[in-house]
Amino acid sequence: MRPIATRKIRVWVAQGRLGEALGWVREQGLSVENELSYLREFDHITLARVLLARYQSERADRSILEAMGLLERLLKAAEEGRRVGSVIEILVLQAIAYHAQGDLSAALLPLQHALALAEPEGYVRMFLDEGPPMAQLLLKLPFLGSCQTLQASY
């Protein structure tokens, strides 16, 4: 379930239209305390993206703490439901969140897990779509740090 309206919010986040994205969160009644369900999983992952963007924009500690807690809950639910695509996206967001806080060693753990899951399934776009922050993280991995193709991709 990946509603078009929610995809639009992800574009807004990428464009830096944080106020509009936060308005959508309020309109949808989304909260980090919501009960999680498969039907709203994409919305909740998007909420985590909004919270991460808010942290990166305003350095609001509450936003990063809420995002990290939500991502943990989402990861557990996605793993239990065997939704590999969601697990990979959530791990990528965890890596970005740790990196945004300046904790590189913590960021590399979920990133390595995401890459291990993504490789046999051929997930590449999910990493590319994250842009320069993901490139910075990928280049920190010992086995990718010297990869010229990766560096040229970004």
C-alpha positions as CSV (number, residue, x, y, z in Angstrom):
1,M,0.0,0.0,0.0
2,R,1.8,3.1,-1.3
3,P,-0.9,5.8,-1.7
4,I,-0.2,8.5,-4.3
5,A,-1.0,11.2,-1.8
6,T,1.6,9.9,0.6
7,R,4.2,9.8,-2.3
8,K,3.5,13.5,-2.8
9,I,4.5,14.2,0.8
10,R,7.8,12.4,0.2
11,V,8.4,14.8,-2.7
12,W,7.6,17.7,-0.5
13,V,10.1,16.5,2.1
14,A,12.7,16.2,-0.6
15,Q,11.9,19.7,-1.8
16,G,12.2,21.1,1.8
17,R,8.5,21.9,2.0
18,L,8.5,20.8,5.7
19,G,5.6,23.0,6.7
20,E,3.3,21.4,4.2
21,A,4.5,17.9,5.1
22,L,3.8,18.6,8.8
23,G,0.3,19.9,7.8
24,W,-0.3,16.6,6.1
25,V,0.8,14.7,9.2
26,R,-1.7,16.6,11.3
27,E,-4.5,16.1,8.7
28,Q,-3.9,12.4,8.7
29,G,-3.8,12.1,12.4
30,L,-0.4,10.5,12.3
31,S,1.6,10.1,15.5
32,V,4.5,8.1,16.7
33,E,2.1,6.6,19.2
34,N,-0.3,5.3,16.6
35,E,-0.9,1.6,16.5
36,L,1.0,0.2,13.5
37,S,-0.7,-1.7,10.7
38,Y,0.3,-2.9,7.3
39,L,-2.3,-0.6,5.7
40,R,-0.7,2.5,7.2
41,E,2.9,1.3,7.1
42,F,3.9,3.6,4.2
43,D,2.3,6.5,5.9
44,H,4.2,5.9,9.1
45,I,7.5,5.5,7.3
46,T,6.7,8.8,5.6
47,L,6.0,10.3,9.1
48,A,9.5,9.1,10.1
49,R,10.9,10.9,7.0
50,V,9.1,14.1,8.0
51,L,10.5,13.9,11.5
52,L,14.0,13.3,10.2
53,A,13.7,16.3,7.9
54,R,12.5,18.4,10.8
55,Y,15.5,17.3,12.8
56,Q,17.8,18.1,10.0
57,S,16.2,21.5,9.5
58,E,15.6,22.6,13.0
59,R,17.8,20.3,15.1
60,A,14.8,19.6,17.2
61,D,15.9,16.8,19.5
62,R,12.4,15.6,20.1
63,S,11.9,15.0,16.4
64,I,14.9,12.7,16.1
65,L,14.0,10.8,19.3
66,E,10.4,10.3,18.0
67,A,11.7,9.2,14.6
68,M,14.1,6.7,16.0
69,G,11.5,5.2,18.3
70,L,9.0,5.0,15.4
71,L,11.6,3.4,13.2
72,E,12.3,0.7,15.8
73,R,8.7,-0.1,16.1
74,L,8.2,-0.1,12.3
75,L,11.3,-2.4,11.8
76,K,10.0,-4.9,14.3
77,A,6.6,-5.0,12.5
78,A,8.0,-5.2,9.0
79,E,10.4,-8.0,10.1
80,E,7.6,-9.9,11.7
81,G,5.5,-9.5,8.5
82,R,8.5,-10.5,6.3
83,R,8.2,-7.3,4.3
84,V,11.7,-7.0,3.0
85,G,11.2,-3.8,1.0
86,S,9.9,-2.0,4.1
87,V,12.7,-3.5,6.3
88,I,15.3,-2.2,3.9
89,E,13.8,1.3,3.7
90,I,13.5,1.5,7.5
91,L,17.1,0.4,8.0
92,V,18.2,3.0,5.5
93,L,16.3,5.7,7.5
94,Q,17.9,4.5,10.7
95,A,21.3,4.8,9.1
96,I,20.5,8.3,7.9
97,A,19.2,9.2,11.4
98,Y,22.3,8.0,13.2
99,H,24.5,9.8,10.6
100,A,22.5,13.0,11.1
101,Q,23.3,12.8,14.8
102,G,27.0,12.4,14.0
103,D,27.2,8.7,15.1
104,L,28.9,7.1,12.1
105,S,29.6,3.7,13.7
106,A,25.9,3.3,14.7
107,A,24.8,4.4,11.2
108,L,26.9,1.8,9.5
109,L,25.2,-1.1,11.3
110,P,21.7,-0.7,9.9
111,L,23.2,0.3,6.5
112,Q,25.2,-2.9,6.3
113,H,22.1,-4.9,7.2
114,A,20.1,-3.1,4.6
115,L,22.7,-3.7,1.9
116,A,22.8,-7.4,2.8
117,L,19.1,-7.7,2.4
118,A,19.0,-5.5,-0.7
119,E,21.7,-7.2,-2.7
120,P,19.9,-10.5,-3.5
121,E,16.7,-8.7,-4.3
122,G,18.4,-6.1,-6.6
123,Y,17.3,-3.1,-4.6
124,V,19.4,-0.2,-5.8
125,R,16.9,2.7,-6.3
126,M,16.2,2.9,-2.6
127,F,19.8,3.8,-1.9
128,L,20.2,6.1,-4.9
129,D,17.0,8.1,-4.1
130,E,18.5,9.1,-0.7
131,G,21.0,11.2,-2.5
132,P,24.2,12.7,-1.1
133,P,23.7,11.8,2.6
134,M,23.5,8.1,1.5
135,A,26.5,8.5,-0.7
136,Q,28.5,9.8,2.2
137,L,27.5,6.8,4.3
138,L,28.2,4.3,1.6
139,L,31.6,5.7,1.0
140,K,32.4,5.1,4.7
141,L,31.9,1.4,4.3
142,P,35.3,-0.4,3.9
143,F,34.2,-2.5,1.0
144,L,32.6,0.5,-0.9
145,G,34.8,3.4,0.1
146,S,37.1,3.1,-2.9
147,C,34.4,2.4,-5.4
148,Q,34.8,4.9,-8.3
149,T,31.4,3.9,-9.9
150,L,29.6,4.8,-6.6
151,Q,31.4,8.1,-6.3
152,A,30.5,9.0,-9.9
153,S,26.8,8.1,-9.3
154,Y,26.4,11.0,-6.9
